Amino acid sequence: MTPSKLSQQDISRIIEMAWEDRTPFEAIFSEFGHTESDVIKLMRSSLKRSSFRLWRNRVSGRKTKHASMRGFSVGRFRCPTQNSR
């Protein structure tokens, strides 16, 4: 995956989804067709070095970022104001 093949809007949405705690990498794959390693490459090339390091430390080992590791069965998180925007 190269950032040049994605629209700026798609890149922005992938980065947003990657930063969200409750959005697993599988959701990014189902929406955009890019694996976790693709997302890591995109984040590395799109973020500042310090921001990338913060993100990697945040998601490394986080159970909510992998659907198979989730120990709870809640549906997708939905903000109460999501449809009003």
C-alpha positions in Angstrom: 0.0 0.0 0.0 1.4 3.3 -1.0 -0.1 6.6 0.3 -0.1 7.9 -3.3 -2.7 5.3 -4.3 -5.0 6.4 -1.5 -7.0 9.6 -1.5 -6.1 12.1 1.2 -9.5 11.5 2.7 -8.9 7.7 2.9 -5.5 8.2 4.5 -7.0 10.5 7.1 -9.7 8.0 7.9 -7.3 5.1 8.2 -5.1 7.2 10.6 -8.2 8.2 12.6 -9.3 4.5 12.9 -5.8 3.4 13.8 -5.7 5.9 16.7 -9.1 4.8 18.0 -8.8 2.3 20.9 -11.9 0.3 20.1 -11.4 0.0 16.3 -9.6 -3.3 15.5 -7.2 -3.7 12.6 -9.7 -6.1 11.1 -12.2 -3.2 10.7 -9.6 -1.3 8.8 -9.0 -4.3 6.6 -12.7 -4.9 5.9 -13.2 -1.2 5.0 -10.0 -0.5 3.1 -8.5 -3.9 2.4 -5.2 -3.1 4.1 -3.5 -5.3 6.7 -2.0 -4.3 10.1 1.4 -4.2 8.5 0.1 -1.9 5.8 -1.4 0.4 8.4 1.9 0.5 10.3 3.7 1.5 7.1 1.2 4.2 6.4 1.4 5.5 9.9 5.2 5.5 9.8 5.2 7.5 6.6 2.4 9.9 7.5 3.1 10.8 11.1 6.0 12.6 12.7 8.5 10.3 14.3 7.5 11.1 17.8 3.8 10.7 17.0 4.4 7.3 15.4 6.3 6.2 18.4 3.5 7.3 20.7 1.0 5.4 18.6 3.1 2.2 18.4 3.5 2.2 22.2 -0.2 2.8 22.6 -1.4 -0.1 20.3 1.3 -2.6 21.0 -0.3 -5.5 22.9 -3.6 -3.7 23.2 -6.3 -6.4 23.1 -9.0 -4.1 21.6 -6.9 -3.6 18.4 -7.3 -7.2 17.5 -10.8 -8.7 17.2 -9.6 -12.2 18.0 -8.0 -11.0 21.3 -11.1 -9.3 22.6 -12.4 -10.9 25.7 -15.7 -9.1 25.6 -18.6 -9.3 23.2 -19.8 -5.7 22.7 -20.9 -4.4 19.4 -19.3 -1.6 17.6 -19.0 1.6 19.7 -21.2 4.3 18.4 -21.2 7.9 19.6 -24.7 9.1 20.5 -24.3 12.1 18.1 -22.9 10.0 15.2 -26.1 10.3 13.0 -26.7 13.9 13.8 -23.6 15.1 12.0 
